[in-house]
Amino acid sequence: MSQLPATLPYCHIDAFADRPFTGNQAAVMPLDAWLDDDVLQAIGEENNFAETAFIVASDSNDADYELRWFTPAVEIALCGHATLAAGHYVFESGFAGDAVRFSTRKAGVLVVRRQGEQLALSLPAYAPTPAPLPDWTAALGALPAEYHVYPGDYHVLLFDRAEDVLALAPDMKTLAALGDHQFICTAPGKDTDVLSRVFVPGAGVDEDSVTGSAHAVLTPFWAARLGRASFSAFQASKRGGLLHCTLTGDRAVLGGQCVTVVTGTFRLR
């Protein structure tokens, strides 16, 4: 194991939030170099947020930083809210450009741009395709009207009414046994065009607060159904969060704000 530093910088940011205690919590931790994976996972478990984002300055011409995400249980392939939080951290730390580029291990280069008072996060658009209802949908507590899936274990479950999604009480143990999958339950919204709830118990997150990666799937899904490229979305978790979603070619662009809640140090030894 490489020698551990005594402390690391630490920042707690609420993403897709315009005030503290809303949106989705992320820890952003800049590193001088990558630590061993078991150390990164232990930090993710200790932080106990849906994701901890680790960034390391990149010497590539294609990116400004390398970026990885850890839940309390696993490293994941794509995380939207913690990428937005990482962009917010970099800008707040004095980054001079209007766009910061993050190279990732499985999702390519992700870009966060300044957009007035908001930030805009560009993710790959993952368009799901319709499929027969699988047996496990009964574990949601109500059957959806339609089921769509994107390879990589993104499951979109379309309900007729927002009230149907709000009333869901899934069997988390059954869903967790299926693995590190996202169960994206969605319906037409009330005060927004679209409403959703997202369950990821196999990754140690029973219900996520605001899930950027889920909206990488919901953006092409709802753009096709609504017949327009842009729409407003609300993720109806306990904390809740607002997103503005736009399908631009093969990218899902998610607009939102971030709030820094805590800055400090994380003690390792």
C-alpha positions in Angstrom: 0.0 0.0 0.0 1.3 3.5 -0.8 2.1 5.8 2.1 -1.0 7.6 3.2 -1.0 11.4 3.9 -2.1 12.4 7.3 -5.1 14.4 6.0 -6.9 15.2 2.8 -8.9 18.3 1.7 -12.6 17.7 2.0 -15.7 19.5 0.7 -19.3 18.7 1.3 -21.5 20.0 -1.6 -25.3 19.8 -2.2 -25.8 19.4 -5.9 -28.9 20.2 -7.9 -29.7 22.5 -5.0 -30.2 26.2 -4.5 -29.9 26.1 -0.7 -28.4 23.8 1.9 -30.2 20.5 2.9 -31.7 20.0 -0.5 -30.5 18.3 -3.7 -28.0 15.4 -3.4 -25.1 15.4 -1.1 -21.6 14.7 -2.4 -18.1 14.8 -1.0 -15.5 16.2 -3.3 -11.9 15.3 -2.4 -8.9 16.5 -4.5 -5.8 14.3 -4.4 -2.2 14.9 -5.5 -2.2 11.3 -6.8 -4.4 8.3 -6.7 -4.5 6.3 -3.5 -5.1 2.6 -3.4 -8.6 1.5 -4.3 -9.3 0.0 -0.9 -8.5 3.4 0.7 -10.8 5.2 -1.7 -13.5 2.8 -0.9 -13.0 3.1 2.8 -13.3 6.9 2.5 -16.5 6.5 0.5 -17.9 4.2 3.2 -16.8 6.7 6.0 -18.4 9.7 4.2 -21.6 7.6 3.7 -22.9 9.9 1.0 -24.4 8.4 -2.2 -21.1 9.3 -3.8 -17.7 10.6 -3.0 -15.9 12.2 -6.0 -12.1 12.0 -6.1 -10.2 14.3 -8.5 -6.6 14.4 -9.6 -5.1 17.0 -11.9 -4.6 15.5 -15.4 -1.6 16.0 -17.6 -3.7 15.0 -20.7 -4.6 17.6 -23.4 -8.1 16.1 -23.3 -9.0 16.8 -19.7 -8.3 19.1 -16.8 -8.9 16.4 -14.1 -9.3 12.7 -13.7 -12.4 11.8 -11.8 -13.7 8.6 -10.0 -16.8 8.1 -7.8 -17.3 5.7 -4.9 -20.6 4.9 -3.1 -20.4 3.5 0.5 -20.2 0.1 -1.1 -18.7 0.2 -4.7 -17.0 2.3 -7.3 -19.4 3.2 -10.0 -19.2 3.9 -13.8 -21.1 7.2 -13.9 -22.4 9.7 -11.4 -24.0 13.0 -12.4 -24.6 14.9 -9.2 -21.1 14.3 -7.9 -19.6 15.4 -11.2 -21.6 18.7 -11.0 -20.3 19.0 -7.4 -16.8 18.5 -8.6 -17.2 21.1 -11.3 -18.6 23.5 -8.6 -15.6 22.8 -6.4 -13.1 23.4 -9.2 -14.7 26.7 -10.2 -14.9 27.8 -6.5 -11.2 27.0 -6.1 -10.3 29.6 -8.7 -10.4 27.7 -12.1 -10.3 30.4 -14.7 -12.1 28.7 -17.6 -15.8 28.5 -18.4 -15.7 24.7 -18.8 -13.9 22.1 -16.8 -13.2 18.6 -18.3 -13.1 15.4 -16.3 -11.7 12.2 -17.8 -13.4 9.1 -16.3 -12.6 5.4 -16.6 -15.9 4.2 -18.1 -18.0 7.3 -19.1 -15.5 9.2 -21.3 -14.8 12.9 -20.8 -17.5 14.8 -18.9 -17.8 18.6 -19.0 -19.2 21.0 -16.5 -19.8 24.6 -17.8 -20.7 27.8 -16.2 -24.2 28.9 -17.3 -25.1 32.1 -15.6 -25.9 31.4 -12.0 -26.2 27.7 -12.8 -23.9 25.0 -14.0 -24.5 22.7 -17.0 -23.3 19.1 -17.0 -22.9 17.2 -20.2 -23.4 13.4 -20.0 -23.7 10.7 -22.6 -27.4 10.3 -23.5 -28.5 6.7 -22.8 -31.7 6.0 -24.7 -33.5 3.0 -23.3 -35.6 0.6 -25.3 -38.9 -1.1 -24.4 -39.0 -4.6 -23.0 -41.5 -6.9 -21.4 -42.1 -6.4 -17.7 -39.7 -8.6 -15.7 -41.0 -10.6 -12.7 -39.1 -8.4 -10.2 -41.2 -5.4 -11.0 -43.6 -6.6 -8.3 -41.0 -5.7 -5.8 -41.7 -2.0 -6.5 -45.1 -2.3 -4.8 -47.0 -1.4 -7.9 -46.8 -2.4 -11.5 -45.7 0.2 -14.1 -47.5 0.8 -17.3 -44.3 0.4 -19.3 -40.8 -1.0 -18.8 -37.7 0.2 -20.7 -34.1 -0.8 -20.2 -30.6 0.5 -21.2 -27.7 -1.9 -21.1 -25.6 -1.3 -18.0 -28.5 -2.0 -15.8 -30.6 1.2 -16.1 -34.3 0.3 -15.7 -37.0 2.9 -16.6 -40.4 2.1 -15.1 -43.1 4.4 -16.5 -46.2 5.0 -14.4 -49.3 6.9 -15.5 -49.5 9.4 -12.7 -47.1 11.2 -10.4 -49.1 10.0 -7.4 -48.3 6.4 -8.4 -44.6 7.1 -8.2 -44.9 9.0 -4.9 -46.7 6.1 -3.3 -44.1 3.5 -4.1 -42.6 1.5 -1.2 -40.2 -1.0 -2.8 -38.9 -4.2 -1.3 -35.3 -3.0 -1.2 -33.9 -6.4 -0.3 -35.3 -8.0 -3.4 -34.1 -5.1 -5.6 -30.6 -5.2 -4.0 -30.3 -8.9 -4.8 -30.4 -8.0 -8.5 -27.1 -6.2 -8.3 -25.8 -2.7 -8.8 -28.8 -1.5 -10.8 -30.7 1.7 -11.1 -34.5 1.5 -10.8 -35.8 4.7 -12.3 -39.5 5.2 -11.6 -41.0 8.1 -13.5 -44.3 9.7 -14.6 -45.6 13.1 -15.9 -44.9 15.7 -13.3 -47.1 18.2 -11.4 -45.2 21.4 -11.2 -42.5 20.2 -13.6 -42.8 18.3 -16.9 -41.4 15.1 -15.4 -41.2 13.5 -12.0 -39.0 10.6 -10.8 -37.7 8.5 -7.9 -34.6 6.4 -8.2 -33.7 3.3 -6.1 -30.2 1.9 -6.1 -30.1 -0.5 -3.1 -27.5 -2.8 -4.8 -25.0 0.0 -4.6 -25.8 0.8 -0.9 -28.2 3.6 -1.7 -31.8 2.6 -1.1 -33.3 5.8 -2.6 -31.0 8.4 -4.2 -31.8 12.1 -3.6 -31.1 13.5 -7.1 -29.5 11.2 -9.7 -27.7 12.8 -12.6 -26.9 9.5 -14.3 -30.6 8.5 -14.2 -31.4 11.7 -16.1 -28.9 10.7 -18.7 -31.5 8.0 -19.4 -34.6 10.0 -18.7 -33.5 12.9 -21.0 -33.7 11.0 -24.3 -36.7 8.9 -23.0 -38.8 12.0 -22.2 -37.6 14.1 -25.0 -39.0 11.5 -27.4 -42.3 11.2 -25.5 -42.7 15.0 -25.1 -41.7 15.8 -28.6 -39.2 18.5 -27.6 -35.5 18.6 -26.6 -35.8 20.4 -23.3 -38.0 19.9 -20.2 -38.0 20.4 -16.5 -37.7 17.6 -14.0 -38.1 17.0 -10.3 -36.7 14.0 -8.4 -39.1 13.5 -5.6 -36.9 12.1 -2.9 -37.1 13.3 0.7 -34.6 16.1 -0.1 -35.8 16.7 -3.7 -34.0 18.4 -6.5 -34.8 20.3 -9.7 -33.0 19.8 -13.1 -33.4 21.3 -16.5 -32.8 18.6 -19.1 -31.9 19.1 -22.7 -31.1 16.5 -25.4 -28.3 17.9 -27.6 -27.3 15.3 -30.2 -25.9 12.3 -28.3 -25.6 14.3 -25.0 -27.9 14.8 -22.1 -27.2 18.3 -20.7 -28.4 18.8 -17.1 -28.7 22.3 -15.6 -28.6 22.9 -11.9 -27.0 24.7 -9.0 -24.7 23.6 -6.2 -24.2 24.9 -2.6 -21.0 24.3 -0.6 -22.0 23.2 2.9 -18.7 22.2 4.6 -15.0 22.6 3.8 -12.3 21.1 5.9 -9.9 18.2 6.2 -10.4 14.4 6.3 -8.0 12.6 8.7 -6.4 9.4 7.6 -3.9 8.6 10.3 
